[in-house]
Amino acid sequence: MERESYLGVATALAREAAALLLDHQRHGFAVATKANAIDLVTDADRASEALVVAGIKARFPDHAILAEEGGAQGAATANATPRWIIDPLDGTTNFAHGYPFYCCSIGVEVAGELIAGVVEAPALGERFTATAGGGAYLDHLGSRRRLRVADTADLRQALLVTGFPYDIGARGDAPFARFTRFVRAAQGVRRDGSAALDLCYVAAGRFDGFWEENLKPWDLAAGSLIAAEAGARFSNLDGDAYSIHRGDIVVAPPALHPAMVDITRMD
């Protein structure tokens, strides 16, 4: 099946990229900043992306690519040409500080539909995968289990996770007001610094819900498919239709999602 074949390639490349990231973590790396002084990039990001992109081009030279560091290559997916959406190192700030919550994320999109995705967290020894209609899975310590979101329905019993965009200082009070409202309403709120892994942790039932704004497609592609295949419900912050190309997200088990949107709407 085509989507299983793509997942196999994505998984193999993510595994290679993970080994490269761990090697940089052990032996050193250079850190630079992007346009925003708190938005970091390392030579590990660039090397990981180069490895993944080269692997895709070698196997599928006619496919399109959208990657964090290199941007878009090839046509967008209005047609049936697959597009590979790559975050070579999601959680760069974590990586730069030796905090193990980081990953390589690779999703495959065809005509606007996500069909395969893998999120590889090398320092944690975990691999999350999914295909459209085929379920979501976690491989860890030689075992494999199918993922399902938690059945939490009460916000007071929910452990939530969020992130703040790099331009948080220019966004006014709304992001902080949402955060405050969730802290007061939920059992707990965490901020771990990798949207891709946050989505996977919702899929695994470790977190009950996730919200964030101003994310990029490479932050969301693979993790969104994994969470969706685990039964999560999605919207944007206003409760409207969700897209990885819009950047705002609320994701939670179906029974909890309306209560989260009541807060993110900021009515």
Order of alpha helices (4+ residues) and beta strands (2+ residues): alpha-beta-beta-alpha-beta-beta-beta-alpha-beta-beta-beta-beta-beta-beta-alpha-beta-alpha-beta-alpha-beta-beta-alpha
